[in-house]
Amino acid sequence: MSSEPPAGTYKSRNAPRTRVSARAQLRQQSWYAVEVRVCDLSSSGFMAECPQAVRIGGYVSLDVPGIGPVNAQVRWQLGGRMGGQFLDPISLARCEWVAVPAAPPREAA
């Protein structure tokens, strides 16, 4: 008997990850929020330090600056860290954690 999951069970995690260190609100239910520190982010998910237990397979919402609340499914939790997969991919270009700030306008000479 194989220990491999059935084909198509898990989505590929090929999206490049960007390291960040940012505080955010993670909601497990619409009324319950916990502060987490997001450690890395991709268009398809995130990893965060999370002091609370989360239900693997459960749904959460992560407040992402520049985008707003993003729904995700908890994929794993180990010790004080957890990983979530976004239900719909996000645009990192809109995320204030990783977006490159615009240069100030140049003064006319």
N, C-alpha and C positions, 0 to 999 in steps of 0.2 A: 504494500500500500504506500503510495507516494505522500510525502509531507508537503508537496507543492500545492498552492491553492489552485483551484480550477481556472483555466484560461479565461480571461476577461473579468475575473473577480475584482482585481485592483487596477486602477488607472495608473498609467505610467507617471513616474515622477521625474520626467526629463526637463522640466522647466528650470532654467538657471535661477539659482537662489542669490539674493542680495543680503549681505549681513547688515543688520540694523541693531540699534539698542534704543528702544523707544517704549514708553509707557502707553498703555491703551486699556480701554474698558472691554471686557469680555462678558457677554450676557449669555447665561445658560437658559434662562427663561426671560420673558419680556420685563419682569420686575426685579430680577436678581442679577447684579453686576459685580465683578471682581476685577481688581486692577492686575494686569499682567505686564511683563516686559517682553516685547517681541524681539527675538534674537535674529531671525532671518525670515525672508519674505520672497515669494515668487508670484507669478501671475496666477498660479493654481493653489497656493497654500501658504502656511506659515508655521513657525516653531516659536513657542513662547515659554518663559518661566512662569509657572502658574502655581500659587500657593494652595489652591483649593483642588479637591478631587473633581474630575469631570468624568462624565459617563462616555466611555468609548462607544462610538456609533451614534451618540447623541448629537443634537444640533445646537450650535452657538451662533452668536453674532459678534463680530469684532469691529470696533470703531476704528476706521482707517482714515486719518486726516487727508483731506482732498477728495475722498471718495464717499465717506459716510459709513453706515453700518453695512457689513458684508457677511452674508450667511455662509456658514461652513459646517462640515461634519467633523467631529473629533475622530481622528484615525488612531491615535496612540497617546499614552501617558506613561512616563517612567520617572519615578522620583518626583522632582519639582518641575519637570518639563512636559510639554504636551505639543502635539502636532495636529493641525487642522487642514482639511482640504476644502477650498472654496467651492460652493455649489456652482457658481459661474465665475470664469476667470476674470481677473481685474487687470486694468491697465496700470502698469507701474509708472508710466509717464504722468499719471494724475495723482499718484501717491506722494504726499509731502515728505514722507520719510526718505524717499530715494530720488525724488525729482531734483534736477540740477536747477539752482536758483537763477533767475534771469539776471543778466547784467544790467546795472543802472544805465539810464539813457546818457549818451555822451553830450557834453555841452558844445554848442556851436562855436566855432573859432572865429 
